[in-house]
């Protein structure tokens, strides 16, 4: 299955440069705007409902006023990786030649991005309606060297103006049309959704690998992962997941005499559950990659005319993000249920309860399961669809808001809990092999080397984090 999102993220990690055709298209669209004899939103008129009033005659004051009044974000910042993707997405959208941006200003922004300049952008405060105005305004002010804004220097946050000087870069000077084109798009929510998508897909691969390991350790029936079952179901995601599991099973594996004919659903139906998630990711990846290659701006210049509309509205990203939330829950639930199976002496292959060698005197993985259940419960709270919480604002101008960044941020928080649950499951798989040694290679060998046997009770928070980092590494 084609991973379109990974293709976008790979492009977003490479240096950006406008081709001669793109520079010409930007200049041509700007010429159309300059020659326009009708009123143009944000250029000759104000912003939002204030479009009923004339704009500031000084385009620089108009542009700086736009990004200044929108710099009201709060909370923790977007990760540097997400922020860099966000700025890259704005640059790509602007380079399509529909936004009438100043080509020289575009080149200056691209130079900043290529040099590694990365603003610190608060992640809270966007409605994702007229685009992700608030986070993008902070990025715009940082690019302009504002004394109020910060930038990343490795893991530290430093003054944006000082960081620009250290990189030998000049701050940009915003004017109205280019400033509006920069803040007026879905790029913050889209960037977070793209990175969420990558992590969620990796979690599916990990869950498939963990399933194969558990089947192997328990001697469970390999038949549920056979090609014939997936072939007749006719779902590509199921076929892919079943093939991943099958490839990690012993080639001569058979059901042990001690195992039931049919295992619990968390083992037996893993290809169906994870395959459904994979199919959803394929569908949402198509939507997100289209958004990444589109123009999310207003107004836009098309075929020599100025068109006012709503291409900034992030509904496609919002709905894709809500599908991500449902998928993240499915993966987390499956892994939590597999953890429950491994610590249950009635189904874990005859090992002690909680996988402790001294039940009663020690509690083994009881605390690990308690915490995993809490993480799953919190994950469920975070899964509420953000688009159902719309609140009209802006003198009713923005009377339908998708809240895509709120949803994407919630999914990012969900995926953090997916990591913790995954780490909990991997600790249990590892302890199973300590109690009943089995051949270990790859991830399982690294886990065994990193996390020793649980002979008696000890704090396991660090072990869960270490296991999660081995199985589902966080992006740098």
N, C-alpha and C positions, 0 to 999 in steps of 0.2 A: 504494500500500500504506500503510495507517495506521501511523504511528509512535507506538505507545502509550507508549513510554518517553519520547519527547520531551514528550508531554502531561503525564506525571508530573513530569518535571524542570521544566517550565514552572510547574506548580502549586507545586513545592517552592521556586521562586524568588520567589514572591509572599508578601506578609504573611499570617500565619496567625492565625485568630481562630475560636474555638468559637462555633457558633450556639447560640441558646437551647435548641434541642432537644438538642444535644450536651452542653451543660452540665447539662441535666436528666438525660440518660442517665448521665453520670458520677456525678452525685449519687445517682441511683436504684441504680446498681450498688454504690456505696459503702454505701448503706443496707442492701442485701442482705448484704454482707460483715459489717457491724456486727451485724446480727441473727442471723448464722449461729450455730447451736448445735453444729455439728460442727467438728472440727479443720480448720484451713486452713493449707496450706503457706506458709511464710514469714511468716505473721502470728501464729498461735498456736504454730507449730512452726518448727524451724530450717530451714536451707537444704541442698539436695542430700541426701546420705545422712544428714545431721544432722537431717533432718526427724523422725527417731526421738526427738529430744530437744525439750523445750519451748523456745520462743523467749524472748528477753529480754522481760520484762514492759513495758519502756519502748520503745514503737515507734520513737522517734527513735534511741535507741542501737542498736536492731536494724537500722534502715535505714542508719545511718552505718557500722555494722560491715560490712554487706553490701558497700557500694561501696568501703570502705577496703581490705578484704582482697583485692578483685578488681583493685585498681589496681596491676597488675604488668606492664603493657605495656612493650615495648621497641622500639627501631629508629626509623626515620624516621616522621614523622607522616603521617597521612592528609592529603590536600590540604584547604585551607579549604573549597573547594566541596563536596567529598565529605562533610566533617564536617557542614556545614550541612544537606545532604540527609539525612544520618543522623539528626540531631536532629529535623528536620522529620518524618521517617518515624515516629520514636517518638511524637511529639506526635499525629500523625494516628491511629496505632494506639490510643493511650490515649483519644483523643476519641470513639472508636466506642462507648464506654460499656460495655465488657466487662471492664475492668481494675480497677474499684473504686478509682480514683485520687482523690486530694483535688482537687476542681475548682479551689480557690484556688491550690494548688501548680502545677496545670497552667497556669493563667493567668500565674503568675509566670515559669514556664519559657518560655511563649510570648512574654511581654514581653521576656525576654532575647534570644530568637531574633530578634524583630522589630527590636530595637535594634542588631542586628549582632553580638552577643556570640557568639564562635566559639571553643570550646575547642581547644587543641592536643592531639590524640589519637594516641598511638602506634599504628602499624598492625599490629604483631606481637604475637601471644599469644592469639588467639582460636581456640577449637575450633568455634565457630558451632553448638554442640550445644544447650546451654541458652541459645540466643541468643548474641550477640556480647558476652558478659559483660565481658570485660576492657576493650576500647576504650570501651564505654558507661559503665563505672565511672569512667574518667578524665574523661569528659564530665560525669558526675554530680558528681564532686568539684569540678570547675572551676565548675559552676553553683552549688555551695554555697560558693564562695569559699575553697576549701582553699589553704593556703599552699604545698602541694606541686605545684600544678597551674599550667599556663600557658594563655594565650589569645592569639589572633591580634590584632595591631593593624597593619593593612595587611600588610606582609610580615614584620613583626617579631614575635617571641614575647615576651610580657610576662607578669607575674604575673596570674593570673586574678582575684584579689581586687582588685588595683589597676585592672584593666580594667573590672570591674563598677562600681567607684566612679566611674571616668572617664565611664562611660555613664549615671551616675545611677541605677544599679540596685541592688537588694538581693540578697544571696545567698539561695538557697532553703534551707529547712531540711527535710531528708529525713525521712520516716517509712517504716516497713517496706514497706507495700503499694505506695506510689507509687514508692519506690526500686526495688523488685523489678520493677514494671511498666516502669520506664525502662530497666533493663539487660537485661531478659529477652526479647529479640527479635532478629530477624535483620537489624536495620537497618544495621549497619556493612557487612556483606558485601553487602547489597542496594544500599546507596548506591554503593559502589564498582562493583558490577556495572552499575548504571544508567548511571554515567558512562562505564564501559568500553564499554557498548553504544552510546552516542552517538558515541564516538570511532571505534569499529569501523565503524559505518554511514557516517561521514564518510570513512573510508579506502576503502570500497567506491566511493563517488562519485568520489574522487580517482583510484582505479585505473581506473575507467571513462573518466574524462577523459583520463588519460595514454594509455590504449589508443587512443582516438580520435585523439589527437595523433600518436602513432607511426604509425598507419595512414595518416594524412594525409601525414606527412613522407616515408614510404617509398613511397607510391603503392600500398599493399597493397589487395587486393580487398575492397571494402566488403560483399560478399554475405553473409559470416558474421553480419552484424549486421542483416540484413534482417528485416522483420516476418514473412514466411512461415515462416522456419525456427523462430522463437520460438513462433509460433502453433501449429504442429503438435507441438512438444515439450510444450506444455501445463503449463509451470511459470511461475507469475507472476513470480518473481524474475528469471528469464532474460528475460522480455518487458520488464520494467522496465529492466534493465541494457542490453539491446540498444537500447532506445529512447533511453536517455541517450547511448550511443555514436553512434547514428545521427544524433541531433540536433546533435552536434558535428562531424560529417563534412561536407565540401563537398557541396552538394546534387547536383552533377553529377559526383561522384567515380567513377572507374572504375579497374580494375586496370591498373597500368603494364605495358608490354610486358616490362620487366626483372624483374617480380616473378613468383614461382611461382604455380601454380594454387592451391596450398594452403600457407598460411603455417604456421610453428611453432604448436604448441598455445597457447603463452603469448599469442599474438595471436588466433588463430582461435577458441579456446575461451573467451576472456574472458567472454562473456555467460553461458556455462554455469557457469563457476567462480564468478564474482562473483554471478550470479543465485542459485546454490545457497546462498551465504553470506547473501544478502539474505532468502531464504526462511527460513533458520535464525534470522536475527535477528527476523523477523516472529513466528516461533513462540516464541522465547525472550522476546521483548518482551511477549507475552501473559502468560506465566508471571510475569515480573517485575512487570508492572503489577498483576496480581492480588495478588501478595504485598504490594505497596505499599498496597493498599486493604484488606488483611486485618488481623486481630488476631493478632499473634505474641506471645503471652503465656501464662503459666500461674501460677495457675489463672485461669479466665475465668468471668464471670457471664453466663449465658444463660438467658433466660426465668425470671428470678428464682431460679435455682439456681447454686450454685458447682460448677464442673466442673474436675477435675484431669486434666491430659493433657500433651501435648507440642507445642503449637502453635509453640513457640520453635525447634524443630529446623529448620535452614536447608537441608534437602535440596533443596527446589525451586531455591534460589539456587545451591547448589553445582553441580547438574547443568546449570543454564543457563550458569554460568560456564565449565564444562568444554566446552560447545558453543562458547562465545566463543573459548576457546583454539584449538580446531580451526579455527574460522573465521579467526582472526587469522593463523594459519599459512598458510592458503590465499591470503589477500590478499598476505602478505609474499612467499610463494614466487612468485606470479604476477609481482609487480613486480621481484623479483630476476632472474627469467628474462627479463623484458623489457629490463632493464639489460644482461644478457649478450648479447642480440640486438643492441642498439644499438652495442656496442663491437666486434662481430664483423664484419670486413670482407667476409666471404662472404655476409652477409645484411643489412647495414646500408645498402644502397643505394650501395655503391661508395665509401664514405668510408674514411679510414685506420683501421688497427687502434687500438683504445683511444681513438678520436676525437681523436688528436693530429695536428697538421699536420706533425710532424717525427718519424715513428717511428724509434726507435733513439736519436736524439739526445734525445728526450723520451719519457716513458712515459704521458702523458695520464691517462686514468681508470683505469689499472691498480690503483692504490692504493684508489680508491673502490670498485671491485668486490671487492677483497680484504676490505675492512672490511665491505661489505654481506654477503658470505658468512659472515663471523664473526657478524654480528648475527643472521642467519638461523639459524645453528647454535645460538647461545645461546637464541634464541626457541624452538627445538625442545626444548631441555632444560627450559625453563620450562613447556612445555605438558603435562607429566605430570599426570594427574588427581589433584587433591588429595584427593578423597574416598576414593581407594584407599590412603591413608596413615593411616587412622584408628587411634588408640591409645586403648584404654579407660582412663578415669581416674575420680577422684572415688569411690574405694572401689567401683568397678565400676558405680556409678550411671549414669555416662555411658559406657556400653559400646559405643555406636555414635555416632561423631562425624563430621559431614560436611566439616569444614575449609573451609567456603565462603569465609571471608575470606582464608585462605591462597591459595585458588584465584583469587579476585578480585584480590588483590595481584599474583599471578604474571601474570595477564592484563594488568594495568596496566603491568607491566614489559615484557611482550611488546609492548604497543602503543607503548611508547617506542621499541622497536627497529623496529616497523613504520614509525614516523616517520622514523627514520634511513635505512631502506631506501628509503622514498618520496623522501626528500631526495636520495639517491644517484641514483635513477632520474630525478628532475627535473633534476639537474645534467647528466645525459647527454642528456636531451631538449633542454635549453638549449644545450649544446655542439653538438649536431647542427645546430641552427638558426644558430649562429654560423658553422659551416663551410659550411652550405648554406642561405642565408637563405630564410626563409619568412614569410608573413604572420603577425603576432602580435597577439593581442588578449587581454584579460582576464588570467588567470594567466600565460599565456605571455609577454605583454608585461611584466608585473611581474618575472618571472624574468629576462628579457633585460636589463631596466634594472638589476637588482640584482647580477647575476653576469656579469662580462665574459667575453670569449672566452679560451679556454685556448691562448694562442699558444706558451707554454712551460710547463715544470713549475713548480707553486707549491703551497703547502699548501692543501688543499681542505676541511679539517674545518669551517671556518666557513661555506663555501659550501653544504655539505650541510645544516648546521643552518639556514641562512637559507632554503634551498629548502624544507626541511621545514616551517618556520614559515609560509611563504607558501602551501604546498599543504595543510597539515594543522595549523592553528593549535592550540596547546594551550589548554585552558580556563584562564581567569583564576582 
